Structure formats: structure tokens, C-alpha cells
Amino acid sequence: MDERFDAVVCLRLRDDSDPNAEDKLAQLRLFVQEHGWEISKPRNSTAKVRERQSRKKTIRPRGRPRVVLSADEVVGLRDNGGCSWPEIGRKLHAGATTVRRAYKIAKSRDSNEGR
């Protein structure tokens, strides 16, 4: 009967405090060769991890780009101009919900200042 055993050995191969680390690594490789075993690289090698991390940094931002609005301008267009939310959004190059949110914040700020 042919039996196969898999062994996993984790070693710290680079140890600055041990001056004989390279010799020990050479002895380990020789021992593995003599027994007909093979040394395989770990699945998540350092190079792969670094590559994955660098890819994460280059991912493009998601969602709409941020828009800076003048809340006073939104209030003026809505109260004085009588414009609808989509009209104000088109004029200011923003979405209707963004314009509504700016209007609500401006109104709450005005009511808090009046107290």
C-alpha cells in the first residue's frame, strides 16, 4: 500500500539574530532533497500580498463626485425664484436630492441662529 503523508512546516527563514540561518536553511533543503520531498512556496507569498495591496490603492473612487454648493444660493432659487428641485439641480450641476439636502441644512441653520 502506497501511503502519502503531507507535512506542513512553518519556519522563519530570515532571522537577523542568528548568524547561522543560511547554513540551517541549506541543511534543511538538503534533508528535504534526500527524502524525496519537495518544498513548495506558500499560497500567499509576500509578493502576492504586496501586489494585492497595491491594487487596492489604485481602485477608482465609487459614487458621484462630491459637489460643493452654496446653501444661500439654493435657498434664493427655491424661495425667491420659485424653481423646482430638479431645475435648481441643473443650474448648480448637482442632483435634486443634494439640492434638497442643502436647502434643509440652510433652513435649519437659519432657524438655529434666530433663537
C-alpha positions, 0 to 999 in steps of 0.5 A, a space after each residue: 500500500 502506497 501511503 502519502 503523508 503531507 507535512 506542513 512546516 512553518 519556519 522563519 527563514 530570515 532571522 537577523 539574530 542568528 548568524 547561522 540561518 543560511 547554513 540551517 536553511 541549506 541543511 534543511 533543503 538538503 534533508 528535504 532533497 534526500 527524502 524525496 520531498 519537495 518544498 513548495 512556496 506558500 499560497 500567499 507569498 509576500 509578493 502576492 500580498 504586496 501586489 494585492 495591496 497595491 491594487 487596492 490603492 489604485 481602485 477608482 473612487 465609487 459614487 458621484 463626485 462630491 459637489 460643493 454648493 452654496 446653501 444661500 444660493 439654493 435657498 434664493 432659487 427655491 424661495 425667491 425664484 420659485 424653481 423646482 428641485 430638479 431645475 435648481 439641480 441643473 443650474 448648480 450641476 448637482 442632483 435634486 436630492 443634494 439640492 434638497 439636502 442643502 436647502 434643509 441644512 440652510 433652513 435649519 441653520 437659519 432657524 438655529 441662529 434666530 433663537 
